[in-house]
Amino acid sequence: MELAVFEPSLYRSTVKSFLQRHQIADVKADYKGLGAVLEAFKEIPYENVSKLLRQKNWTGGDELLLRLPDVLWNDFQENKLGGTCYSLTFFLEVILSNLGFECYPVSADMKWGRNVHCGLAVILEGVHWWCDPGYLLMTPMVLSGKFQQVYRTESSGIQLVFDGLKYRLGTFHGREIKWRYSFIDSKCKRSNFLHYWLASFEQRGMNGVCLTRQQKEGMIYIHNRFFKEVSRSAVRKSRLDSNWLKEIERLFGIPGILLEEAYSITKSRGKQCSR
């Protein structure tokens, strides 16, 4: 597969459109500028609806199966779609690279698999900062090599622990902490990033409709009918009623017809996996 699709300069017009939408076209490649870009990026949700539809309807080559920045940004503007960790991370990398930031993608492991998640390391004056649009962690976290660091976001606390080799990232409310993933601060080669991205189309998370988005006071997470709203003060869980796809349409703005098609795809995938 042709790796030329990963050249950030190919997407200058897309980046220009993103910056103009948020009126941040004049940001500088510094910490304040990074914060401005991440704040704007919060508008884009994590969702696998677009990925499910892309895989079902695509008949071309692998490189165009990927939802690259121009496709992702167009889908967001038209239908409020976003992406999963690989498409979101690469889009963020493209934006920052075109603004003059030094950054690179990093592969991460989760309990159920290796190289199944990713994020972006950004270097500012020699200091490495961790950004994770796939987990909607838009607070830059310094990769200092210190044993333990704690951060606060709109929805939860973040604990970043370094064991001498790897970083482990967990989220917590009160005393309960859930370890999400681990990673080594090392640039992921384009060929490997491509391989992991393509493999993600067959991950178990594609067997259900999954969406997450930031709100002013927290985050909402939906997996099929399961609903969770997380804020600093509380976690609220519930099961959506029979009109759950309509509720997702209301909360995310994604057209119901796309949600219905995506859910139909997951049911077919589930039947295949059970055989």
N, C-alpha and C positions, 0 to 999 in steps of 0.2 A: 504494500500500500504506500502511496505517495505521502511523505511526511511534510510536504510543503504547505499543507493546510494549517500547520501549526505556526506559521510565520505571522507574528502579531501585526505587522504593517499591512497585511491583507485586509484588515478590518478597521482601518482608520475612519471610514465614513460611519461605521456602526458606533465606534467610540465617540465620534463627534456628536452623533444623534443622542447618545446616552448622556453626555455631558451637558448638551444644550437643554435637554428635558429637565435636568436638575439645576440648571444655571450655575454650573461649577466648571465652566470651560477654562478658567484661568487658574486652576489649582496648581500648586507647586509640588515637586516631588520631595515632600518632607512629611513629618508626622501629622501636621495639621491637614495637609492635603490628603494623606491616607485616610484620616478620619472622615473627611468630607466625602470621599468616594465610597467608603464602607457604609456611611449613613444613607447615601443615595441607593446603594445596592440592596438595602433592606427591603425595598419595594418589590423585589423579585422573589417569588416564593420557591420553596423546594417542592417539587411535585414530580411524580412519575407518569402522569397522564400523557404528557407529550411524548415521553419515551416509549410508552406502550403503543401509542398510535403510530409513531415513526417506524417502529420495528415491524408492525403489521403491514403497513402500506408501502414500505420501501422495497424496491426491486433492483436498485443500482448497486454500486460498489460500496465496500466497507467505509471508505473515507467520507461518503456522503450519508451513510446511516447515522453518523455522529451529528448531533445538533450543535453545530459550530456557532460562534457568536452572532453572525448575521441572521441565522435562522432563529436562534433563541430570542434575540431582541425583537425580531419581527413578530414572533409568536406572542411575546409578552404584550406588545403594543396592540395587537389585533384581538387576542383572546385571554390576556392576563395569565398566560402560561409562564412557567419558569424553567426548571430543570433539576437534575440530580447532581451529585457532588462533582462529577467529572466535567460536565458542561458548565456548571456554575464556576468552578475553580478556573477553568481555562478562560472563560469570559472575563473574570476578574483579573487574571494575569494579563490578558490582552489590553484591558483598560489601563492598568497601571504601567505596563511596558510602554504604551504609546504616550504616556505622560512623563516618561523618563525615569520611572522607578526601576530599581534592580530587584527582581523577584524570580522565583522558580517554584514549580510544583513539587510536592512531597507526597509519597505514597504512605498509607497507613494501614495497620492491621486491626481487625476487630476480633472478638472472641470466636466468632463463627468462621473466620477466614482471613488469610493473608492477602495484602494488597487489594482490599475491597473498599477502601475509602481514600480520600485525598484532601489536601489543603494547600495553602500557599504560604511560602516563607518570603518575607519582604525585608530587604536590608536597608537600614537607614543609618548612615554614619558608622558603619561597622557593626551595628546591633541588628540581630535577627529577630523579626517579629512574626508571630503565627496568626494567620487569618484563615477562617474556615467557613466559607459561604455555604457549604453543603450541610453543616449543622447550624447554620444561621448564627454563628458566633462572630459577630461583627465588631467585637472589641479586640484590638490588637493585643496579643500577649507576647511578652518578651521571652525569647529562647536563650536564657542566660546560663543554663547549666546548673542553676541553683536547685537544691533538693526539692523544695516545694514552694509554689506560689499560688495565691488565691486572687481571683477576679470576681467582679460582680457584673452581671448583665441585667437587662430589663426583666428577664424571666427566671434566672437562677444564679447560683454561685458556680464558679468554675475552678477546679483544682488542677494545676499542672505540676506533675511530679517528674523529676529527672533521676534515673537510677544509675547514672554514669555512662550509659549507652543510649537508652531510649527515653523518650518522653511518654508519659501516660496522662491522658486527659479524662477527667471525670466531672460530672455535674452533681450538685447537691442541693437539698432543701433541708434545713435543720441539720440533723446528724446523719441523715441518710445520703450516701454517696453512691453513684452508679458509674463505674468505669466504662467509658465509651470506646476508646481506641488508643493505640500506641503508635509511635513513629520515631524514626531516626531523622535528624535534621540533615538530610542529604538530597540533592537534586535528583528527581526522577527522570531518567532518560526519556526522550520523546518516544522512542520505539516501545519502551516498557509502559509508558503512560497510555499509549494507543492500545496496547494489548490489554491492559487492565480495564480501559474504558469499554472496549468491545466485549470483554468478558462480563461486564456489569449488566449487559442486556439479559443475561441468563441467571442473575442472582435471585435468591429467594424473595427479596423484597419486591420483585416484579410480579408476584402472585397475588397482589392486592393493590387497591388504589390507595396511594399514600401522599399526603400533602401537609406542609408545614409553612406557617408564615408568622412574621413578627407583627405585634400590635404595639400600641403606645405603652401599655403597661405589662407586656409579657409576650407569650407565644401560644399559638394554637396548633394542635397536631391532630390529624385525622388519618385513621387506617380503616378503610371500609366504613363500618358504622361506629367504630370506636372513636370517641372524641375526648381530647384532653386539653385543658387550658391551664397554662402554667404562668404564675406571676411570682414575684419575690415573696409574697405573703401566703400563697396557697396553691394547691394543685387540685383542680376539679376534673373528675372523670365522669363520663356518662356514655350511654349508648343512644345513638341517633335513631329517630323513629323511621317509619316506612318511607318518608319523604327525604331521606338523608342526602340523596344526590341534589335535591333542590336546596338543601341547607348549605351544601358545599358551594353550589353556584352562588348563593347569596353571600357567603363569607369570602370567597376568593374571586368572584367575578368571571370564572371560567364557564363558558356556555354549557348548558346541561347536556346537549347532544354529544359533546366531546366526552363528558364524564360518563355518560351511558355507554358509549362505545368502548371506552377504556375499561370499564367494569366488566363488560361482556368479554373482553379479551382475557382478563384475569381469571374469569370463571372457566374459560376454555383451557388456560394454562394449568389451572388447578386440577382439572380432570385428567390432563395428560400426565401430570406428576403422580397422580394416584394410581395409574395403571401399572 
